[in-house]
């Protein structure tokens, strides 16, 4: 939100009250951050043990400051405080995971060739511009930062406008942990300043957000030959087979859809249920959803806080109304739940057609559309008939069938008998309009390194005729 004279304004979605105003950084300010990052890079890249020690210190710092960080996130974007606390815990774990394993992930690899010695080495590429969203303001920034920093890169973060203070708090934590200025810096500004960051002397860009903006980021960055990783969200299918444990599946459905008020890129967003068990599943799904407590996100017993802003609330309200006009039925929810703030009741829609907008576009909010199909093969067809391909979950007690179905799903991630979650030990990312490149695991770490081949010969090779 923009305030007076172009200032950036953040708003508490629980009350609608203004939290802070920030001055947008100028082009000169941003270029100075990047210059400082480049200077810091020359020393930071030299000693991997020093980098590991710094990340351990940072993890300790955010754990020590967990409550303040959690409250900051909840006030800025509305997630339940217990979820904010869990986000900090996951960040600390991931930071330590890369401090533990980063040296192993980037160790030199010896290969056999006609040369006396051949080696593959992994070198950091420099300063990475990180453009991140508001829905998981710490996790999104740090799940990229942890492997990139451990590899030896430095970072300039552009946080989402809605969660500017969260981004500022991350930089403060690095400084308080004794890590030199320039290693991780946060720039302050609205979306217009992202272009300045991309055009600066950074070496690569990582972006998490919408397909529309991601396309523009990629076009701008790649036109300057800068490496880009895009995580653009999804419309993840949640497939319940006839032989599924309905009790577990319905519990998973509540968790998978309504985490962070449904504002998650890997939330379950399309519930595809075989006809035979649809009635039982919907009944249990509705019953468990209605037990969720909607209210003040700073209270420990709150499950669902507000949507991030009034625009999101209006979009959800309009989408539900449109779906009902097209033939969907509200099984529960379907209305605002508070007189103030941006609250909407967790909503389940049944009799949804795959062609409805609520089932074909990425919906960022607490709406669960249920699509009933005749057979499991139809469920796979509906699941794959999407422009997105981030994650998917399949519920069945037949693991041999699960193996077959998992390989048929067009996505970057498949989880059987659980909801999709990101994990530093496995790659995260999608296909189709869900983006390209990977975060997390060793594969995420190697996205922003130069994979360099070196070969040592005793004598000149004369018999090669092709480059």
C-alpha positions in Angstrom: 0.0 0.0 0.0 1.3 3.5 -0.8 0.9 6.3 1.6 1.5 10.0 1.4 4.1 11.3 -1.0 4.8 7.8 -2.3 5.7 6.3 1.1 5.2 2.6 1.6 2.5 1.8 4.2 1.9 -1.5 6.0 -1.5 -2.3 7.5 -2.6 -4.7 10.2 -5.1 -7.1 8.5 -6.7 -7.9 11.9 -7.8 -4.3 12.6 -7.2 -2.5 9.3 -5.0 0.0 11.2 -1.7 1.4 9.7 1.4 -0.2 11.3 4.2 1.7 9.7 5.3 4.0 6.9 8.6 3.6 5.1 10.5 5.7 2.6 11.3 4.0 -0.7 15.0 3.6 -1.3 16.3 5.5 -4.2 18.2 4.0 -7.1 21.4 5.3 -5.5 20.5 3.6 -2.2 19.9 0.3 -3.9 23.1 0.4 -6.0 25.0 1.1 -2.7 23.6 -2.0 -1.1 24.7 -4.1 -4.1 28.1 -2.5 -4.1 28.5 -3.3 -0.4 27.4 -6.9 -1.2 30.0 -7.2 -3.9 32.7 -6.0 -1.6 31.6 -8.5 1.1 31.5 -11.3 -1.4 35.2 -11.2 -2.0 36.0 -12.3 1.6 32.8 -14.3 2.3 33.4 -16.8 -0.5 36.9 -17.8 0.8 36.2 -19.8 4.0 33.3 -22.3 4.1 33.8 -23.1 7.8 33.5 -19.4 8.7 30.3 -19.3 6.7 29.0 -22.4 8.6 29.9 -20.8 12.0 28.1 -17.6 10.9 24.9 -19.5 10.0 24.9 -21.4 13.3 25.1 -18.0 15.1 22.3 -16.7 13.0 20.1 -19.7 13.8 20.7 -19.1 17.5 19.8 -15.4 17.1 16.4 -16.0 15.5 15.6 -18.7 18.0 16.4 -16.3 20.8 14.2 -13.6 19.2 11.5 -16.0 18.1 8.6 -14.3 19.9 9.3 -10.8 18.5 9.8 -12.2 15.0 6.5 -14.2 15.2 4.5 -11.3 16.5 5.9 -9.0 13.8 4.7 -11.5 11.1 1.3 -11.9 12.6 0.7 -8.2 12.9 1.9 -7.6 9.3 0.1 -10.4 7.4 -2.3 -12.0 9.9 -1.2 -15.6 10.3 -2.0 -17.3 13.5 0.7 -16.8 16.1 1.3 -20.5 16.5 2.0 -20.7 12.8 4.4 -17.8 13.0 6.4 -19.4 15.7 6.6 -22.6 13.7 7.9 -20.7 10.8 10.8 -19.4 12.8 11.6 -22.9 14.1 11.7 -24.2 10.6 13.9 -21.4 9.4 16.4 -22.1 12.2 16.4 -25.9 11.4 17.0 -25.2 7.7 19.8 -22.7 8.4 21.5 -25.4 10.6 20.9 -28.1 8.0 23.0 -26.2 5.4 25.6 -25.2 8.0 25.9 -29.0 8.7 25.8 -30.2 5.1 27.0 -27.3 2.9 30.6 -28.5 2.7 29.5 -32.0 1.7 27.1 -30.6 -1.0 29.8 -28.5 -2.6 32.8 -30.8 -2.3 35.0 -31.2 -5.4 34.1 -34.2 -7.6 36.8 -36.3 -9.2 35.9 -37.9 -12.6 37.7 -40.2 -14.9 38.6 -38.8 -18.3 41.6 -39.0 -20.7 43.3 -36.3 -18.6 45.7 -37.1 -15.8 43.3 -35.5 -13.4 39.7 -34.1 -13.9 37.8 -32.3 -11.2 34.4 -30.5 -11.0 34.3 -27.7 -8.5 31.4 -25.5 -7.3 32.0 -21.8 -7.0 29.6 -19.1 -5.8 28.5 -16.7 -8.6 28.3 -13.5 -6.6 25.4 -11.2 -5.4 21.9 -12.6 -5.6 18.8 -10.4 -5.8 16.0 -12.1 -3.8 12.4 -10.9 -4.5 10.1 -12.5 -2.0 6.3 -12.6 -1.1 4.4 -11.9 2.1 2.8 -15.2 2.9 5.8 -16.8 4.7 8.0 -13.7 5.1 10.8 -15.4 6.9 10.6 -18.9 5.4 10.5 -17.8 1.8 13.5 -15.5 2.2 15.6 -17.9 4.3 15.0 -21.2 2.5 16.7 -19.5 -0.4 19.2 -17.6 1.6 20.5 -20.6 3.6 21.9 -22.6 0.7 23.0 -19.6 -1.2 24.9 -18.1 1.6 26.5 -21.4 2.5 27.7 -21.7 -1.1 29.4 -18.4 -0.7 27.1 -15.9 -2.3 25.8 -12.6 -0.8 22.2 -11.5 -0.9 20.1 -8.4 -1.3 16.5 -9.1 -0.3 13.5 -7.2 -1.6 10.7 -8.2 0.8 7.0 -7.9 -0.1 5.6 -4.5 0.7 3.1 -6.0 3.2 5.8 -7.5 5.3 8.6 -5.0 5.1 9.3 -5.1 8.8 9.8 -8.9 8.7 12.5 -8.3 6.0 14.1 -5.6 8.2 14.2 -8.0 11.1 16.0 -10.6 9.1 18.8 -8.2 8.4 18.9 -7.1 12.0 19.3 -10.8 13.1 22.3 -11.2 10.8 23.9 -8.1 12.2 23.2 -9.1 15.8 24.7 -12.5 15.1 28.0 -10.8 14.3 27.8 -11.4 10.6 29.5 -8.6 8.6 27.3 -6.0 6.9 26.9 -6.7 3.2 26.4 -10.5 3.5 22.6 -10.2 3.8 20.9 -6.8 3.3 17.3 -5.8 3.0 16.2 -3.1 0.7 13.1 -1.0 1.5 10.7 -0.2 -1.2 7.5 -1.1 -3.1 7.2 -3.3 -6.1 8.6 -0.6 -8.4 12.0 -0.8 -6.8 12.4 -4.5 -7.8 13.2 -3.4 -11.3 16.1 -1.3 -10.0 17.4 -4.3 -8.1 17.3 -6.5 -11.2 19.0 -3.8 -13.3 21.8 -3.3 -10.7 25.1 -5.2 -10.6 23.7 -8.3 -9.2 24.6 -11.7 -10.7 21.3 -13.6 -10.4 17.7 -13.3 -9.4 15.3 -15.5 -7.4 11.6 -14.7 -7.3 8.6 -16.2 -5.6 5.2 -14.9 -6.5 2.6 -14.7 -9.2 2.9 -16.0 -12.7 2.2 -12.6 -14.2 5.0 -10.8 -12.2 7.3 -13.8 -12.5 7.2 -13.6 -16.2 8.2 -10.0 -16.1 11.0 -10.7 -13.7 12.4 -13.5 -15.8 12.2 -11.4 -19.0 14.0 -8.5 -17.4 16.7 -10.6 -15.7 17.4 -13.0 -18.6 17.6 -10.1 -21.1 20.6 -9.1 -19.1 21.9 -12.7 -19.0 21.3 -13.1 -15.3 20.4 -16.6 -13.9 16.9 -16.8 -12.6 14.9 -19.2 -10.4 11.1 -18.8 -10.3 8.7 -20.3 -7.8 5.2 -19.2 -9.0 2.8 -21.1 -6.9 0.2 -23.7 -8.0 -3.2 -25.3 -7.8 -2.3 -28.5 -6.1 -4.6 -31.5 -6.5 -5.6 -33.5 -3.4 -6.6 -36.9 -4.7 -8.6 -39.3 -2.5 -8.8 -42.8 -3.8 -11.6 -45.3 -3.0 -9.4 -47.3 -0.6 -8.1 -44.3 1.3 -8.3 -43.9 5.0 -11.0 -41.3 5.0 -10.4 -40.2 8.6 -6.8 -39.4 7.9 -7.5 -37.9 4.5 -10.1 -35.6 5.8 -7.8 -34.4 8.6 -5.1 -33.9 6.0 -7.5 -31.9 3.9 -8.1 -29.4 6.7 -4.4 -29.0 7.3 -3.5 -28.9 3.6 -6.1 -26.3 2.7 -6.4 -23.9 5.6 -2.8 -23.4 6.8 -2.0 -19.7 6.7 -5.7 -19.0 5.9 -5.2 -20.8 2.7 -2.5 -18.4 1.5 0.2 -20.9 0.6 1.7 -21.8 -2.7 1.7 -25.5 -1.8 -1.7 -25.6 -0.1 -4.0 -28.3 -1.3 -6.3 -26.3 -3.7 -8.4 -28.9 -5.7 -10.0 -31.8 -3.8 -10.6 -34.6 -6.3 -12.6 -37.4 -4.8 -13.8 -40.6 -6.3 -17.6 -40.9 -6.3 -17.8 -44.0 -4.0 -16.4 -42.2 -1.0 -17.2 -38.6 -1.8 -20.2 -38.3 0.6 -18.3 -39.7 3.6 -15.2 -37.6 2.8 -17.2 -34.3 2.5 -19.1 -35.0 5.7 -15.9 -35.5 7.7 -14.1 -32.6 5.9 -17.0 -30.2 6.8 -17.2 -31.4 10.4 -13.5 -30.8 11.0 -13.4 -27.5 9.2 -16.2 -26.1 11.3 -14.1 -26.8 14.4 -11.4 -24.3 13.3 -11.4 -21.2 15.4 -11.3 -17.9 13.5 -10.3 -14.8 15.3 -7.5 -12.7 16.7 -4.3 -14.3 15.3 -2.2 -13.2 18.4 -4.2 -15.6 20.6 -2.7 -19.0 21.0 -6.0 -20.9 20.4 -6.7 -19.2 17.0 -6.5 -21.4 14.0 -7.4 -19.0 11.2 -6.5 -15.3 11.1 -7.5 -12.7 8.5 -6.6 -12.6 4.9 -3.6 -10.3 4.1 -5.6 -7.3 2.9 -9.0 -6.0 1.8 -8.3 -6.8 -1.9 -7.8 -10.5 -1.0 -10.9 -10.5 1.0 -13.0 -9.0 -1.8 -11.5 -11.4 -4.3 -12.5 -14.4 -2.2 -16.0 -13.2 -1.6 -16.5 -12.5 -5.3 -15.1 -16.0 -6.2 -17.4 -17.8 -3.9 -20.4 -15.9 -5.2 -19.4 -16.6 -8.8 -18.9 -20.3 -8.1 -22.4 -20.6 -6.5 -24.0 -18.9 -9.6 -22.2 -21.5 -11.8 -23.7 -24.4 -9.8 -21.4 -25.0 -6.8 -22.9 -25.5 -3.4 -21.6 -24.1 -0.1 -21.1 -27.0 2.3 -19.8 -24.7 5.0 -18.6 -21.1 5.4 -19.1 -18.8 2.4 -19.2 -15.5 4.3 -17.2 -13.0 6.2 -16.7 -13.8 9.9 -15.9 -10.5 11.6 -17.2 -6.9 11.4 -13.7 -5.5 11.2 -10.5 -6.9 9.7 -10.2 -9.0 6.7 -11.7 -12.3 8.0 -13.5 -15.0 5.9 -14.9 -18.2 7.2 -13.2 -21.4 6.1 -15.3 -22.5 3.1 -15.9 -25.9 1.4 -17.7 -25.9 -2.0 -19.1 -29.1 -3.4 -20.5 -29.9 -6.9 -17.5 -28.0 -8.4 -16.7 -28.4 -12.0 -13.0 -28.4 -13.0 -13.7 -25.6 -15.5 -14.8 -23.2 -12.7 -12.3 -20.5 -11.8 -12.2 -21.7 -8.2 -10.8 -25.0 -9.5 -8.6 -23.8 -12.5 -6.8 -20.7 -11.1 -4.6 -20.5 -8.0 -6.9 -19.4 -5.1 -5.1 -17.7 -2.3 -7.6 -17.9 0.5 -9.7 -20.3 2.7 -11.8 -22.0 -0.1 -11.8 -25.7 -0.7 -13.4 -26.8 -4.0 -14.4 -30.5 -4.1 -14.6 -32.2 -7.5 -16.2 -35.6 -7.7 -15.0 -38.1 -10.3 -16.1 -41.6 -11.3 -12.7 -43.4 -11.1 -9.1 -42.9 -10.1 -8.0 -42.6 -13.8 -10.4 -39.6 -14.1 -8.8 -38.1 -11.0 -5.4 -38.1 -12.6 -6.8 -36.6 -15.8 -8.4 -33.8 -13.9 -5.3 -33.2 -11.8 -3.1 -33.0 -14.8 -5.5 -30.7 -16.8 -4.0 -27.6 -15.2 -1.5 -25.0 -16.2 0.2 -25.4 -12.8 2.5 -28.2 -11.7 3.9 -27.5 -8.2 2.7 -30.2 -5.8 0.1 -32.9 -5.4 -1.0 -35.3 -2.7 -2.5 -38.8 -3.2 -4.4 -40.7 -0.5 -4.5 -44.5 -0.8 -3.6 -47.5 1.3 -2.2 -49.4 -1.7 1.4 -48.2 -2.0 1.9 -50.1 -5.2 -0.9 -48.1 -6.7 0.4 -44.9 -5.1 3.8 -45.5 -6.8 2.0 -45.7 -10.2 -0.2 -42.7 -9.7 2.6 -40.6 -8.3 4.6 -41.1 -11.5 1.5 -40.1 -13.6 1.1 -36.7 -11.9 2.6 -33.7 -13.7 4.2 -31.8 -10.8 7.5 -31.2 -9.1 6.4 -32.7 -5.8 4.1 -35.6 -4.9 3.3 -36.7 -1.3 1.4 -39.9 -0.5 -0.9 -40.0 2.5 0.3 -36.6 3.8 0.0 -33.0 2.7 2.7 -31.3 0.7 5.3 -29.5 2.7 8.7 -28.0 1.9 11.7 -29.7 3.5 15.4 -28.7 3.3 16.3 -32.3 2.6 14.4 -32.6 -0.7 14.1 -30.4 -3.8 11.3 -27.9 -4.0 9.9 -26.4 -7.2 7.5 -27.0 -10.0 6.9 -27.3 -13.8 4.6 -25.6 -16.3 3.3 -22.2 -14.9 4.6 -23.1 -11.4 8.0 -21.9 -12.5 11.5 -23.4 -13.0 14.6 -24.2 -11.0 14.7 -25.7 -7.6 15.0 -24.5 -4.0 16.2 -26.6 -1.0 18.3 -29.8 -0.9 21.6 -30.0 -2.7 19.9 -29.2 -5.9 18.7 -25.8 -4.6 22.2 -25.1 -3.4 23.7 -25.7 -6.9 21.3 -23.3 -8.6 23.5 -20.4 -7.8 27.0 -21.8 -8.2 29.3 -22.0 -11.2 29.8 -25.7 -11.9 33.4 -25.5 -13.2 35.3 -28.4 -14.9 39.1 -28.5 -14.6 41.3 -31.0 -16.4 45.0 -31.5 -16.1 47.0 -33.0 -19.1 50.6 -34.2 -19.3 50.7 -33.5 -23.1 48.8 -31.9 -25.9 46.0 -34.0 -27.4 46.2 -34.0 -31.2 43.4 -36.2 -32.3 40.3 -34.1 -31.5 38.3 -32.8 -34.5 35.2 -31.4 -32.8 35.0 -28.5 -30.4 
